[in-house]
Amino acid sequence: MRDPRLLAKPPVCRLGCLVLVRNPRGDVLLVDPDYMDGMILPGGAARPNEPPHEAAARHLLATTGIARRLTHVVAVDFTPADRYLERLNLVFGGGTVDTDRITVPPQHRSGLLGARFVPEKQLPAAMAPAQAARAAEALTNRTVPLLLHGQRA
């Protein structure tokens, strides 16, 4: 039974869905958005009621041309809603890509200046401090399975 009081005014919280992808050397794939300083992990916001792993995979494919089935979360990051709209960010493990060829759509369609693999030790110089800290935590090799209504995604 659904209580209409619970659905009358649901809380607003955008969900950021990001992906950690590495190449065989262990470098991390980052994208360079034109709307902020520094590079970030590829991804974006989930649409209303969109499963987070599907949102992450959709953004990864749209911004880099990489298709992945995402099943495990490697980091969860809560951010106060001040500068960025996403409050809760899930980072999914995207595995290893055998090629350095990334397909980034034109800037006017993607909002990206480009994408490239960055060595792990260079992440703090390439990213804003909070973004680099998020990536560092995602690199610790801990995973949590993504569940949808109690079942593995």
Buried (B, 14 or more C-beta within 10 A) or exposed (E): EEEEEEEEEEEEEBBBBBBBBBBEEEBBBBBBBEEEEBBBBBBBBBEEEBBBBBBBBBBBBBBBEBEBEBEBBBBEBEBEEEEBEBBBBBBBBBBEBEEEEBEBEEEEEBBBEBBBBBEBEEBBEBBBEBBBBBBBBBBEEEBEEBEEEEEEB
